[in-house]
């Protein structure tokens, strides 16, 4: 034990410069200031945690107006019966929302190796038509191009020509991703760009879903935006969780695009710094182990 402590003390100076460099924020860096300000604004504006009361009625808890896009995985790993469960989940979600041209608008993006927009935000403004459109969705099979699906949703579903309300309306834009596998393409950068544009992302993982990928896609705090269920058979249980989340709350809309860009830059800088520090820690751990071996032989 004494040898280990002595080795650690000898190697500690190697870590200090990297730790300082990682966590030092220059007071004059406008990008970091804007990013911190934006993150703090989101944190302060988040509603307090509430316990779901199943007895609540629509008059007690109405969903806030949203531009809501479901992004659903229908790759080969999702069996036909399981995909039907996803469609039931979507229909149940529609039932919990205040659907309408001036309320919540809903779109569905279906993906596997390819991406298909099943219907747009401008297509259906009542629940019966929307649920009928959901019932007609068929699985696409093959691979899992989640990054492509997110990019398609941003570029083709969350646009004004497709029915999204203009930024001046301050309508929250929300994406709910449902997947049971590991993405076969890159999701980190495309998800960060989507979040920076003002889209709040929820990631729902089922069964074999890769948790790391869910975390890379979802908005922060991750505890509020990442969900996992063991099977598609219980996915409908998430309806109540989303119902509570989408209840009437203070709307969070990114008003300054500069803050979005600054936040994205800050996220990339922080991630790079953490990776560098992790590599340095691994190197120092190796040095400590070698020093212990040397001391042990002495």
Secondary structure as UniProt FT lines:
FT   HELIX           2..23
FT   TURN            27..28
FT   HELIX           30..45
FT   TURN            54..55
FT   TURN            58..60
FT   STRAND          66..73
FT   TURN            76..77
FT   HELIX           80..96
FT   TURN            101..102
FT   STRAND          104..111
FT   STRAND          115..119
FT   TURN            121..123
FT   HELIX           127..135
FT   HELIX           146..152
FT   HELIX           153..157
FT   HELIX           160..162
FT   HELIX           167..169
FT   STRAND          172..179
FT   HELIX           188..196
FT   TURN            197..198
FT   STRAND          199..206
FT   TURN            207..208
FT   HELIX           211..217
FT   HELIX           222..225
FT   STRAND          226..229
FT   HELIX           232..237
FT   HELIX           238..245
FT   HELIX           257..297
//
